[in-house]
C-alpha cells in the first residue's frame, strides 16, 4: 500500500470517528452528561411531534396521536383541540428553573415514585444533523421525562429527565404563575372531545328526526341541490308550505353540540333498561360526503316530585322525567351512555310543527346562507 492510500485511509478513519462522536454528542450519549441546560425538557418544534404517551404509577395511560384528521386518543377518538394545544405549548416552553438541592433529592425521589407521570414524546426527527441537514429522518422517541408534583410555592414542578435520574430539576413556564401537572393528564376522559354534532350548514346533506312518542312530529330535511332544501313530514311527504328561515336556523345549530358528561356510574343492567324502554327521539345527520351521525335520546328519570298549586302530587308522564337532562347514545354504540342538557340541545329537538306555518317555501342561495 503506497503512502497516498495510507493517508487517505487515515483521513477516512478520522472522519468516521468524528461522525460517530458527533452523533453520540447530538444524542447526548456522551459529553455534557452532568450539565444542566435550561431547555433540556423542551420540545424545540411542536410541528414535528407525532405522538405523546403518558402514564402514571396507577396504570392509567393515554396515547395521543397526530393524524390527518387531527389529534386522536388511541388513534380513533378525537381529543379536545384546546387541551392538546395547551399541552404542546407547555412542552415547548418548559424550562429548568434550577436543579434540586442535594439535601432534597431523597425526598423528591420518594414523591416522584408515588406520583410522577411518565411522558414520552415522539417526533419525526433525524438521527443527526450536519451542516443544517438532517439524516435518517423517521419517527423516534426524542424525549422522555417524569413530571412530578408541584413545588411548595405551586408555581413550578419537580421533574426528572430520563438518563439523568440522579439530577431532579425544578421546571416552570416563564411568565406563568402556576404548576403544569393538570396539563399532563394520564386519564382518557380528560382528553375526549365532548362534541356529538359539529357540522356546518353548507356541509349538511340531510337531517332525519324520528319522534317515537309523537310520530306525527317526525320529519326530514333534505338538501335538494346547491341552492335549496326540501322538508318532508313523518309520512315522507314533501311539504310545500313551511317557514324556510326556521329550516335554515335549525340546520345552522348543528355546530358545537356537546354532551355534558358520560354516565359512567350507571350499572350495566340499569343502562340496558334505559336503552330498552326510554327511547323517545333519534336525530340522524348525513353530510355531503355521505358520513352519518345518529344520536338516540332516552328519558332520564326525575329525581324530584312535582306538586300543583293545591299541594297535590302531579303524576303526569311529563313530570316523571328529568326536565333538564336526558341520556343519549351515538351511532348505535350502547356501551357509552352520554348525559346531555336540553339547554344545549333544545334548538335541534324541534318538532315538525315548528317549521309549518303560513310562510311560503323559498329557495335560499348560498350567498343568503352566508
ZADO-288386 format. One record per atom (N, C-alpha, C): residue in one letter; x, z, y. Coordinates in steps of 0.001 Angstrom, whole numbers, plus 500000, padded with zeros to 6 digits. Each point is the difference from the previous one (the first is absolute). Last residue first. Layout:
AXZY...
//
This chain:
X425235503807532454X501188500585500596X499682500694501317X496565497620497870X500361501164499198X501188500703500596X498607495919501860X499112501090500366X500331501279499257X502388496118498920X500347500387501364X499118501166500464X499169497943495856X501159500874499928X500422500472501372X494870498762499410X501280499307499854X501123501020499916X494646500500498599X501091500475500838X501248499194499728X494508499123499460X501295499741499382X501113500420500960X494663501792499318X500942499327500886X501320499819499271X494251501506499559X501319499837499382X500893499191500921X496052502864502208X500195498813499176X501419499955499437X497090504532501212X500998499101500564X500211498807499087X497094503850499181X499399498819500611X501020499007500504X501127503217495787X499354500221501295X499478498701500524X503263502559495884X498809499170500164X499308500358501315X503929502253498175X500323498669500532X498760499191500364X499825504443498030X500795500119501228X500203498630500659X497914500670495670X499091500029501153X500744500103501325X502285500262495749X499612498628500349X499143499975501258X503168504238499657X499049499330499097X499703498581500478X504752502939500776X498728499596500590X499100499335498956X504634502011499963X498957500382499041X498615499612500519X504261499635502363X499961498964498958X499022500385498879X500552502853503771X499859498673500616X500027498874498963X500722504698498845X498616499675500326X499826498571500502X504161502525498750X499482498887499197X498583499586500368X502680503711501921X500885498830500035X499412498784499289X497602504135500163X500393499761501396X500856498744500115X498705501833495795X499033499063500574X500366499659501442X503734501408496382X499108500568501001X499035498934500508X502719500713495036X499923499253501254X498985500672500916X503209500714495206X499020500628500881X500026499253501322X501369498392494675X500338500222501404X498878500760500691X502018499287494791X498772500212500745X500390500379501425X502305497568495331X500185500566501330X498657500095500702X500210498251495668X500914501140499860X500223500687501345X497457495922499123X499238501242499989X500876501224499778X500176494694501784X500918501005499466X499330501370500099X498164495730501678X499676500392498636X500934501017499370X500229498352504643X500305498937499031X499844500456498558X499688504004503041X500431498701500510X500338499088498840X496673504650501254X501036499429499145X500311498601500522X497628504904502160X500139498549499869X501049499673498939X496487504231502517X501114499585499159X500055498483499937X498146503053504294X499594499529498684X501267499658499205X498108502886504901X500976499372499124X499349499490498733X497536502161503595X501217499610500712X500972499188499150X495794502104498620X499636499062501065X501216499530500794X498818501771494687X500833500282501164X499745498936501066X496056500918496527X501343499443500051X500720500396501292X495446501088498930X500726500461498823X501461499593500058X496441498809503142X500759501208500332X500734500582498790X497200496109499728X500957499700501062X500913501188500278X496228500232497042X501230499507499367X501079499708501039X496281503817500833X500084498539500032X501347499554499463X498241504590500659X500403499483498699X500097498477499978X500090504659503471X499748498560499948X500547499455498682X498053505093501653X501116499246499431X499629498524499876X497928503337503776X499767499543498634X501178499146499517X499209502060504493X500799500755499036X499797499599498567X498194498035504141X499223501168499564X500749500831498961X501699495888501806X499855500914501131X499202501252499655X502616497673495970X499265499436501130X499804501070501058X504247499619496469X498682500596500191X499329499346501203X504452499422496099X499352499636501266X498588500565500049X505179500934497428X498543499973499869X499401499713501371X505118498618497907X499166500785500899X498537499920499590X503742497546498158X500363501405499787X499138500925500844X499203494810497751X500091500840501192X500377501423499610X501401495434497240X498997501068500095X500228500832501251X501305494815499628X500638501310499807X498930501067500177X499793494402498633X499570501169500751X500845501216499641X501918494940499747X499238500950499193X499642501212500849X501995494414500175X499756501273500681X499044500868499186X503775495566499590X498761500573499471X499847501408500559X502857495208501279X499888501433500166X498640500444499473X503580495549499539X498636500508499851X500013501513500046X503060495181501249X500006501461499957X498559500464499880X503021495037499222X498781500799500101X500313501495499962X502208494640501065X500282501372499585X498782500875500285X500548495234501159X499339500324498740X500279501399499492X501293497780504242X500893499638498898X499415500333498637X497843501090504150X500070498544499935X500946499513498904X497645504803499300X500658499355501139X500138498505499761X496360503995498392X500885498936499515X500638499322501195X497143504880498594X500551499117501033X500961499012499352X495767503725498771X500992499086499433X500453499026501077X497274504976499131X500377499037501030X501128499156499425X495750503582498138X501304499353499834X500200498985501127X496738504785498747X500269498740500716X501363499455499604X497918503963497998X498905499577500870X500288498695500737X501412503623495508X500297498759500725X498820499613500883X500571503885496802X499850500138501454X500303498741500800X500291501037494964X498655500297500496X499810499923501513X504162499120497225X498865499522499203X498679500094500749X504074501666501894X500051498539499922X498798499448499236X500551504699500295X499740499442501334X499914498484499929X501308502266496105X498577500211500273X499614499418501353X504522500003498725X499248499013499225X498506500121500255X502811503218501981X500231498688500604X499191498932499277X500001504312498182X499212499963501221X500138498646500686X502666500766496240X498589499927499601X499089499912501216X504745500597500695X499624498666499503X498531499880499612X501361503543503821X500288499852498571X499515498630499516X501603501165505085X498804499836499172X500414499783498553X503002500371503839X499648501276499371X498762499905499125X501924496389502746X500888500317498880X499594501266499262X498271496277503512X499309501145499407X500760500427498745X501964497557504616X499653499794498602X499347501268499457X499720498376505300X500900500604499023X499574499585498598X498320497880504119X500479501294500493X501041500605499069X499200494566500748X499374501149499355X500617501286500524X499481495138502745X500858500883499210X499192501103499328X499981494999502800X499031500901499368X500764500845498980X501571496290503215X500368501423500038X498885500917499511X498109495377500789X501393500324500285X500171501514500002X495822497379499605X500708500165498737X501511500138500211X496364499118503330X500266501408499706X500686500222498662X498354495777501923X501185500440500741X500410501425499641X495997497954498319X501188499471499321X501294500441500692X495902501222502051X500098500610498665X501275499544499284X498851498050504132X500494501365500181X500207500690498657X498069495722499933X501388499916500439X500603501397500161X495437499742499000X500790499508498857X501478499961500363X496959501008503399X500161501127499092X500801499604498754X498849496691503080X501015500860500600X500246501228499118X496570496906498876X501350499548499621X501095500858500633X494816500753498460X500828500295501173X501454499681499659X495679497406497752X500695501289499938X500884500137501245X496798496215497042X499867500768501233X500673501370499829X500067496901496407X500243499138501146X499927500755501325X501322500997494559X499174500492501104X500350499202501245X500382499170494335X500630499928501322X498999500405501075X500117501836494893X499330498987500815X500609500006501395X500777502964495973X500916498874500221X499322498835500719X498260504479499152X499582498999499014X500824498719500131X500614503697503012X500294500491498652X499572499057498902X501067497711504709X499372501270499651X500322500382498553X503098497065503607X499070499878498880X499417501380499703X502899496965504147X499521501280499499X498966499742498906X504479497148502376X498625500027499534X499671501398499485X503773497704503810X499695500797498814X498521499841499644X504142496892502938X498779500811499967X499828500692498651X503797496986501412X499355500331501267X498791500927499896X502896497870496490X500950500590500949X499299500582501219X497146499925495647X500966499026500479X500922500679500979X496653502407497735X499537498673499595X500950498899500424X500013505455498668X500609499094500972X499690498580499554X496937504393498859X500949499012499491X500539499144501155X497162504872498411X500411499193501147X501107499079499523X495693503152497705X501302499319499857X500259499179501253X496672504533497987X500202498748500733X501380499432499697X495866504334499029X501230499293499604X500111498706500783X496254503115500089X500980500105501081X501360499385499610X496204500430497028X499590499073501068X500973500015501177X500428503016496229X500466498629499730X499645498995501093X500736505303499688X499045499169500743X500433498535499860X502385503182497574X498842500841500259X498901499230500728X504231498025498988X499333500293498734X498770500876500186X502915496199502909X499419501326500196X499159500314498771X504250496467501420X498899500280499074X499557501443500188X502978495848502732X499633501414499927X498796500143499079X504227496313501460X498750500183499247X499752501493499839X503142496147502996X499728501413499756X498648500097499315X504113495929501067X498665500454499598X499985501522499892X503684497473501913X499218498893499464X498575500447499685X504177501778503500X498916500325499073X499259498745499576X503607500423503311X500504499878498629X498921500287498964X499442500385504824X500273498592499722X500526499776498583X499139504487501569X498773499203499980X500266498560499581X503466503655498295X499547499468501276X498729499165499811X501628504197496854X499939498538500066X499450499562501350X500841504372497031X500809499689501189X500111498483500147X497776504526496819X499803498643500516X500889499820501229X500787503813497631X499146499405498982X499660498560500364X504152503810501361X499147498852500325X499196499552498777X503507503566500618X498600500376499845X499048498838500278X505377500394498033X499155499597501122X498545500347499710X504303502630497915X498987498992499704X499152499717501232X503542503384499596X500435498655500367X498912498937499856X499751504782498805X500371499969501416X500335498591500483X498974501084495399X498796499968500830X500313499964501486X503487500416496636X499432498654500108X498820499952500957X504250503370500268X498649500018499461X499323498648500264X504413501716501501X500058499461498638X498622499943499343X502001499877505427X499046500556499047X500147499360498617X502419500158504686X500556499688498686X499086500549498904X499147500736504606X500125498545499914X500549499547498653X499509504690501286X498713499349499702X500091498486499876X504037502598501197X499541500114498609X498656499313499742X502865500608504188X499548498711499473X499446500073498587X500253503367504751X500692499693498748X499329498820499315X500491501229505524X499229500285498808X500829499700498764X500264498157504979X500010501449499792X499073500324498830X502979495509501839X498789500448499306X500102501494499732X503538497382502033X498822499849500846X498705500461499369X503858498784496678X500213500233501436X498732499735500810X500144501639494916X499772498736500708X500182500277501483X502354502559495479X498911500012500978X499817498596500543X502904503532496092X499663498684500540X498794500112500925X504212502956497350X498772500172500767X499726498676500699X502838500886495195X499992499718501439X498664500408500611X503568500870495312X498657499913500593X500093499818501507X503595499415496046X499954499997501460X498568499839500519X501596499752495379X500699501188500483X499865500176501506X498285496212497575X499179501184499785X500649501271500535X500622494860500091X500619500975500900X499228501319499937X498688496272497421X501437499775499969X500758500953500894X495052499066501303X500498499914498625X501475499587500002X497781502772503995X500247498618499627X500568499970498587X496738503704502647X501244499804499248X500086498536499600X497240503565503833X500054498799499171X501361499912499325X496317503173503446X501188499984499164X499945498749499122X497575500220504925X499890500240498555X501373500130499367X497292500734505245X500933499227499177X499793500368498536X497692502159503564X500324498769500730X500962499106499216X498288504682499101X498953498980499781X500234498730500799X502703504222499407X499498499595501317X498854498997499913X502386501624496113X499249501105500601X499392499620501347X500793495984496624X500842501113500429X499132501054500681X497965496700496186X500336500086501422X500923501179500255X500116497701495094X499027500629500904X500491500027501437X502068496121496944X499632501376499747X499008500552501003X501885495136497649X499465500552501228X499452501392499720X503792496597497680X498997501019499711X499571500632501321X502140494819498550X500242501336500531X498838500913499653X502376494635499517X499244501036499300X500337501347500625X500662494208500716X500074501345500564X499118500943499178X500584495310498977X501073500146500975X500163501425500511X498068496789495694X499801501317500603X501174500276500924X498367494916499032X500786501077499421X499677501310500714X498918494231499640X499398501316500199X500838501046499282X502663495791501731X498872500203499095X499387501358500308X504520496499501371X498809500673500525X498932500087498916X505050498512500401X499254500537498866X498809500831500475X503056499303503979X500232499368498705X499216500741498919X500097499219505852X499743500803498821X500187499207498723X502262499768505164X499230499244499007X499835500851498743X502717501044504005X498580500000500360X499131499170499059X504685500826499128X499859499122501168X498530499766500344X499951502240495685X501284499581500550X499754499018501132X497256503886496574X499970499061501112X501408499720500471X497195501792495145X500946500284501074X499902498890501037X496704500457496716X500928500946499386X501074500387500996X495208498559501933X501176499432499332X500827501094499337X494491500200500754X501278500290500643X501150499349499234X494497501233500395X500694498750499699X501327500059500735X497729504657498566X500060498934501001X500522498714499366X497948505486499012X500501498736499463X499932498940501088X500008505751499375X499685498857500861X500673498757499438X498337505346498518X500832498846499642X499542498807500834X499492505743499879X499644498748500673X500993498918499580X497988505349498611X501007498958499782X499504498694500601X498879505246501336X499391498725499609X501111498959499859X499763505829499720X500509498746500561X499232498791499471X499623505080499076X499049499227500794X500484498700500587X502323503321496949X498584500337499862X499075499031500720X504805499674500135X499633499936498584X498510500252499798X501902500487504319X499905498590499616X499558499862498545X500863504312501715X498786499442500599X499799498550499577X503959502092498651X498862500608499309X498677499467500553X503962498647502128X499896499385498677X498846500589499201X501078501933504168X499391498677500175X499812499325498648X502297504077500077X498585500211500305X499262498674500150X504681499885499409X499341500502498787X498502500188500220X502664498700503751X499863498938499002X499270500494498755X501433502379504235X498585499744499711X499786499022498856X504344501366501805X499324501221499578X498548499765499586X502748496505501834X500407500339498638X499255501226499487X497645496806503644X501141500916499962X500295500395498557X497810495211501222X499618501395499818X501249500870499954X499999495443502860X500067500447498606X499586501461499911X497898496877503852X501226500725499696X500036500297498502X497012496807502048X500208500895501136X501300500785499844X498307495075498073X500563501292499621X500235500813501266X496080496097499387X501384500265500394X500432501394499524X495883495750499686X500471501289499517X501487500174500316X497038496067500772X500469500833501107X500536501361499574X498166496599496949X500943499295500854X500629500918501034X496615501564497050X501193499655499226X501057499319500860X495783500957501910X500736501232499728X501303499703499272X497045496462500684X500610500396501265X500824501265499826X497483498554496340X501125499107500231X500725500338501297X496051502408498986X501073500319499047X501226499129500258X496124499126502520X500584501273500396X501158500381499082X497438496214498937X500827499739501185X500696501265500471X496879500386496548X501207499329499521X500939499698501164X495821501832500999X500807501004499312X501298499383499490X496748497203502009X500627500872500985X500901501038499366X497419497094497165X501063499296500726X500731500922500976X497708501293495301X499629500110501409X501145499441500846X499440498023495075X500288501293500615X499580499971501466X498383497218495202X500464499953501391X500226501401500560X500495498570494795X499060500702500882X500511499954501433X502435498067496160X498639499467499996X499073500596501052X504832501130498825X499906498530499991X498590499447500183X501395504737500377X500063499550498601X499643498519499873X498968501052504567X500328501135499147X499905499535498561X501103496857504506X499086500420498953X500523501251499301X500517496536504793X500523501094499182X498932500493499043X499634494894501543X500257501256500698X500537501046499048X499044495469498766X498752500462500597X500170501304500763X503577497921497566X499549498969500944X498729500427500721X502975504027498335X499532498772499370X499599498992501074X502749505066499024X499690498967500994X499626498717499277X499572505338498318X500633498701499794X499541499007501063X500292505578498282X499472499134501049X500774498698499967X498954504485496708X500856498824500151X499317499065500982X499820505637498465X499392498796500571X501057498898500046X498913505282497456X500827498854500364X499167498922500681X500339505483497781X499204499113500855X500901498868500475X501442503826497272X499625498741499337X498984499185500780X502336504052501461X498831500324499188X499389498738499383X503702500312503231X500445500750498829X498850500371499069X499844495498503124X500315501412500246X500382500676498684X500313494639502030X499548500919498950X500357501428500390X499918494269501666X500098501404500373X499421500863498888X501792494573501537X499520500887498927X500208501433500437X499721494708502180X500335501396500257X499375500830498884X501441494395501256X499312501044499240X500454501375500471X501401496005502237X499030499394499083X499191501027499224X503208499178504858X499521500956499008X498905499351499151X502240498016503879X500589499693498688X499510500936498903X498754500441504632X499464498721499522X500538499647498627X501464503815502627X498853500242499127X499380498709499479X505045501434501578X499009498959500289X498834500167499035X503478503309500079X500351499234501205X498925498990500385X499599504911497599X499920498595499614X500237499169501245X501785505276499147X499130499020500649X500070498623499345X502560504256499257X498698500037499330X499088498853500462X504373500688501886X500205499716498578X498701500110499181X501487500375504974X498917499151499508X500058499759498497X503226502728502381X498737500412500595X498826499201499450X504428501183497208X499615498986500974X498600500335500509X504239502765497447X498585499990500370X499798498908501044X503885500789495832X499658499842501401X498486500055500186X502638500102495823X499597501282500558X499606499919501462X501409496181497478X499082500691499109X499465501285500623X503041496114501433X498978500650500827X498992500803499184X502753496926496910X500221500203501424X498808500679500676X498809497533495506X501229500669500398X500036500108501511X496103498449498081X500551500568498777X501289500737500300X496798497420502967X500257501435500128X500477500641498706X499119495247501272X498982500658499182X500217501491499915X503021497300502440X498678499677500539X498900500710499236X504429500404498450X499836500704501270X498609499765500579X501222497698496104X499875501428499708X499788500817501269X500862495396500461X498694500212499389X499770501477499728X504209498762501571X499006499828501053X498598500253499462X503607499995496982X500032501204500833X498946499929501105X500556496199497310X499437501099499204X499938501279500825X502108496287501932X498552499786499914X499329501133499230X504701499988500242X499411500278501304X498490499854499986X502440498745496188X499983501460500136X499362500402501319X500650495439499309X498981500515499083X499878501511500112X503409497868502429X498695499676500565X498878500557499126X504408500391498430X499804500871501154X498618499779500614X501295497131496545X499765501352499479X499731500973501136X501206495592501096X498659500023499407X499656501393499493X504340499288501611X499027499947501109X498565500086499483X503480499656496839X500031501311500646X498976500058501133X500603495881497864X499365500937499092X499935501402500613X502318496620502312X498559499746500034X499241500989499128X504689500153499897X499508500458501301X498495499820500098X502138498283496214X500025501465499961X499452500564501295X500576495357499686X498841500449499213X499924501520499926X503758498065502113X498778499741500786X498764500489499253X504289500140497892X499838501037501020X498707499844500781X500126498068494969X500854499904501186X499615501031501048X499728500032494457X499137500000501194X500901500000501246
//
